[in-house]
């Protein structure tokens, strides 16, 4: 049953001892505030890393070519390494068990026009698997198909912002014909991408079409792979290292030449990010636990002082017939009330500070710093329990002493 007199007495005690109540509450509020900010910053760093790789498959491998910087096998430095279709086929045949997806990339810059609207865009000529490597999301229509590749079809898939630029949101681009530098292409799909806006201002076409129309050759600018997801991170890294060595042998490139053939494996990046996030998480846990422990120690010391300060009051209550359980309940409820309210205020203040600081934190690569309410509420509950325990033990001892002893306490 709700005891109105008990709660009235608790609030009177808090009001009478404002300095004591403020100090005990400040300890809890500051601990929760600092805990919230630390966890929020850690989450913001995690968001930054996740966004940085949001638009590529986590198992992607990018193979780029350049120029040799070292003479090797009688060949001079400065040779241009040029990938061809046969190199792409060689990789797929040689490592079919390690590869899930594969695609070439051929880059072209075009002037696109439709009914008077014009703009310049980058074209990526690709294979059908590229959709999964780039994680393109089809909003309308379809992606490049194998039939398009076989028939060297004049079809394109455009980004969401390309459609907005050329069609002005007045009509759908699906099925329309766009002029790309003098050649008409049919739009068979519109995609979106979780990366930045630049990814949605791209145009995709079949690789075979680009090779036929722009040079009539079998050159490719880049080879993209998706390694078998059954491979562990270390196995995936070993695969890319083996692939790099094999390609250097194939093109007579010195093993120590880092410019002629460059293989970037997302597995290496993911491993580094995981290690960083793990280390960051441990640091945050240690600091967070340290903050909570400091809060627990602080509230415990204050509660011990509060009970000692009220020893005479407890003696008077016992002399007037108050049972020990009522005395313990009075002190405990006061402790729980102060801890819960100030802990909640610390949580609100911490969340507010993170929201206020988010624009500034973004300049330091900390994106959308925030914290799960469940985590902070759990931390607050821990402090409440600690405050309860800290108040219970001395309150229990004080409630058991004789009234005459308590009244003589100095």
C-alpha positions, 0 to 999 in steps of 0.5 A: 500500500502506498504510504503517503506519510513515508514519502512526505517524510522522504521529500522533507528530508531531501529538502532539509538537506539540500546540499547533501542531496545535491552532492549525492545526486551530482555524483550519479548524474555525472557518472551517467553523463560521462558514460553516455558521452563515451559510449555515444562517441564509440558508436559514432566511430563505428558508424563512420567505419560502416558508412565508409564501406556501405556501398561495396560488398564486404567480400569485394576485391579490386584489381587495378593496373598501372605502370611498372616502376622497376625493370624485370626479366629484361623489360624496362620500367614504365611499361603500361599494364593493360588487362584484357578479357582473357585475363578476366577469364583466366582469373575466373577459370583458375580460381573458380572455387574461391570466387563468388562474383566477378566483373570487369569495369571500363570507365567512360565519360559521356555527355548525356541528353534527354529532351533538352536536358544535358549533363556529364556523367561517368559510365561504368561498363560492367558484367551482371555480377557487378550489382552484387559487388557494388550493392546496387539497389534496383528502384525500377526495372532491372540490372544489366543481364547476361543476355545484354552482355552476349548481344552487346545490347545498347541498354543502360542502368542509370542512378537515381540522381541521373533520372532526377537530373534528366527527367526532372521528376516529371516522368519515369526514365524506365523505357526511355532512350538517352543520348550518350555522346551521340549514341542512343541507349534504352534505360532498362533500370534505375538504381540507388546506392547507400554510398554518397551521391556520386554513386547515384550519378553513375550510368552502367552499361554492358562491358561488351557494348562499351568495348565494341562502341568505344575502341572496338577492343577487349581492354578492361580498366579494372577487375572486381571479384567477390571472394567465396564467403565461406573463406575466413578473413585470413584465407581471403587475405591469403587468396588475394596475396596468391592472386597478386603473385600470379598476376605479377608472374603473368605480366612479368612484373617484379615481385616488389613493384607495388604500382603495376598491379594493385590488389585491394581486398576488403578482407584486409580492411575489415580485419583492420577495422574489426581490430580497431573497433575491438580495441576501441570497445575495450577502451570504452568498456574500461573507461565506462566501468571505471566511471560507473565504479567511481560513481558507485564509490561516490554514492556509497561514501555519501550514503555512509555519511548520510546514515552516520549523520542521521544516527541521532534521528534514528535513535529518536525514531526508535525511542518513539517506537519506529520498527527497524524495517521502517527506518531502513525503508526510509533511508533506502527509498531516499537513496533510490529516489535521488539516484533514479532521478539524477541518473535519468537527468544525467542520461537526458543531459548526455543524449542532449550533449551528443545531439548538440555536438554531432555536427562538430563531431562529424568534422572529426569523422564521428558520425551520428554519435548516439547511445542505446537507451537500454545500455544507459538505463542498465548503467543507471539501474546498476548505480541505483542498486549500488546506492541501495546496497550502500544505503542498506548496510549502514542503515541496517546496522544503525537500525539495530543499535539501542536508542540510548546509544544512538542519542549519545552519538557525536 
